[in-house]
Amino acid sequence: MKRPALTQAAITISLALSIPVSVLAQSTDPQADSMYELGMTASKQGSQDSAILFLKRATVIEPNHTAAQYNLGLIYQTRNRYREAIQCFQEVLRMKPLNSDAHYQLGLAYRSLGQLDDARRHLSDVLPSNIHFTEAQTCIAKVNDQLFGPPVSENNVARK
């Protein structure tokens, strides 16, 4: 089946919410896409509860709707609902294992829960070409500091 082209509205919403357009390439079910669009509109208007309902509905209609899963995860993350966010990002990675954006967000969610080994593993999977690469590297350094302590420099070592 032919994949639908990205709509101008999807691109505009993506840019307004700083969501990578690559995540939006989507489903073949028009009803799922409609629910997704309603969810994104609700999110943009600040109605996160409605956005969650619409995005969840999109994933029920089309379980492989990666954009709905990804954006649902982002909303959960902003509401400190990290376990639910993790489930969404894991689902994106089930469908698209190399999705750097999902690895980045999953790493942040794990870090927020104090699951530092999982955080580091996913942050390390963010590719250098990804917009979040620099932030991922900074987070990895902070996670390493939390796990192993800050690096010892020559200036910090007592000389005998």
C-alpha positions as CSV (number, residue, x, y, z in Angstrom):
1,M,0.0,0.0,0.0
2,K,1.2,3.5,-0.8
3,R,2.2,5.6,2.2
4,P,0.4,9.0,2.5
5,A,2.6,12.1,2.0
6,L,3.2,14.4,4.9
7,T,0.6,17.1,5.0
8,Q,1.5,20.8,5.3
9,A,-0.3,20.8,8.7
10,A,1.8,17.9,9.9
11,I,5.0,19.7,8.9
12,T,3.8,22.9,10.5
13,I,2.8,21.2,13.8
14,S,6.2,19.4,13.8
15,L,8.1,22.6,13.5
16,A,5.9,24.4,16.0
17,L,6.5,21.6,18.6
18,S,10.2,20.9,17.5
19,I,9.3,17.4,16.6
20,P,11.5,15.9,13.8
21,V,9.5,15.6,10.6
22,S,11.2,12.2,10.0
23,V,9.1,10.8,12.9
24,L,5.9,11.8,11.2
25,A,6.1,9.5,8.2
26,Q,3.1,7.3,9.1
27,S,0.3,5.0,8.8
28,T,-2.1,4.0,6.1
29,D,-5.2,4.4,8.2
30,P,-6.9,7.7,7.6
31,Q,-8.8,7.5,10.9
32,A,-5.7,6.9,12.9
33,D,-4.0,9.9,11.1
34,S,-7.1,12.0,11.9
35,M,-6.8,11.1,15.6
36,Y,-3.1,11.9,15.4
37,E,-3.7,15.3,13.9
38,L,-6.4,16.1,16.5
39,G,-4.0,15.1,19.2
40,M,-1.3,17.3,17.9
41,T,-3.7,20.2,17.5
42,A,-4.9,19.7,21.1
43,S,-1.3,19.6,22.3
44,K,-0.4,22.7,20.4
45,Q,-3.3,24.5,22.1
46,G,-2.2,23.4,25.5
47,S,-4.8,20.7,26.1
48,Q,-2.5,17.8,27.0
49,D,-5.3,15.6,28.5
50,S,-7.2,15.8,25.2
51,A,-4.0,15.2,23.2
52,I,-3.3,12.1,25.2
53,L,-6.8,10.8,24.5
54,F,-6.5,11.4,20.8
55,L,-3.0,10.0,20.5
56,K,-3.9,6.9,22.4
57,R,-6.9,6.4,20.1
58,A,-4.6,6.7,17.1
59,T,-2.4,3.9,18.5
60,V,-5.5,1.7,19.2
61,I,-6.6,2.1,15.6
62,E,-3.1,1.8,14.1
63,P,-0.7,0.1,16.6
64,N,2.3,0.9,14.4
65,H,1.6,4.6,14.3
66,T,5.1,5.7,15.4
67,A,4.4,9.4,15.4
68,A,1.5,8.9,17.7
69,Q,3.6,6.8,20.1
70,Y,6.5,9.2,20.0
71,N,4.5,12.3,20.6
72,L,2.5,10.5,23.3
73,G,5.8,9.7,25.0
74,L,6.8,13.4,24.8
75,I,3.6,14.5,26.5
76,Y,4.0,11.9,29.2
77,Q,7.6,13.1,29.7
78,T,6.6,16.7,30.1
79,R,4.1,15.5,32.8
80,N,6.7,13.5,34.6
81,R,4.9,10.3,33.7
82,Y,8.2,8.6,32.8
83,R,7.1,5.0,33.0
84,E,4.4,5.7,30.4
85,A,6.8,7.7,28.3
86,I,9.3,4.8,28.4
87,Q,6.6,2.4,27.1
88,C,5.9,4.7,24.2
89,F,9.5,5.2,23.2
90,Q,10.1,1.5,23.5
91,E,7.2,0.9,21.1
92,V,8.7,3.3,18.6
93,L,12.0,1.5,18.8
94,R,10.3,-1.8,18.3
95,M,9.1,-0.5,15.0
96,K,12.1,1.7,14.2
97,P,15.1,0.3,16.1
98,L,17.5,3.0,14.8
99,N,15.4,6.0,15.6
100,S,17.8,8.3,17.3
101,D,15.1,10.6,18.6
102,A,13.4,7.8,20.4
103,H,16.7,6.6,21.9
104,Y,17.4,10.2,23.1
105,Q,14.0,10.6,24.7
106,L,14.1,7.1,26.2
107,G,17.6,7.9,27.7
108,L,16.2,11.1,29.3
109,A,13.2,9.2,30.7
110,Y,15.4,6.5,32.2
111,R,17.7,9.1,33.6
112,S,14.8,10.9,35.3
113,L,13.9,7.6,37.0
114,G,17.5,7.1,38.1
115,Q,18.0,4.1,35.8
116,L,21.4,5.3,34.8
117,D,22.7,2.2,32.9
118,D,19.6,2.1,30.7
119,A,19.9,5.9,30.2
120,R,23.5,5.7,29.1
121,R,22.8,2.8,26.8
122,H,20.1,4.7,24.9
123,L,21.9,8.0,24.9
124,S,24.9,6.2,23.4
125,D,22.6,5.1,20.5
126,V,22.0,8.7,19.4
127,L,23.8,9.1,16.0
128,P,26.2,12.0,15.4
129,S,23.9,13.3,12.6
130,N,21.0,13.7,15.0
131,I,20.1,17.2,16.3
132,H,20.2,15.8,19.9
133,F,23.7,14.3,19.6
134,T,25.5,17.1,21.5
135,E,22.9,17.0,24.3
136,A,23.1,13.2,24.4
137,Q,26.9,13.4,24.9
138,T,26.5,15.9,27.7
139,C,23.9,13.7,29.4
140,I,26.2,10.7,29.0
141,A,29.0,12.6,30.8
142,K,26.6,13.5,33.6
143,V,25.3,9.9,33.9
144,N,28.9,8.7,34.0
145,D,29.6,11.2,36.8
146,Q,26.6,9.9,38.7
147,L,27.7,6.3,38.2
148,F,31.5,6.6,38.7
149,G,32.1,10.1,40.1
150,P,33.7,13.0,38.3
151,P,36.8,12.4,36.3
152,V,40.0,13.0,38.1
153,S,42.2,15.6,36.5
154,E,45.9,16.2,37.2
155,N,45.0,19.5,39.0
156,N,42.8,17.6,41.4
157,V,45.4,14.9,42.3
158,A,47.4,15.7,45.4
159,R,51.1,15.7,44.7
160,K,53.5,14.1,47.1
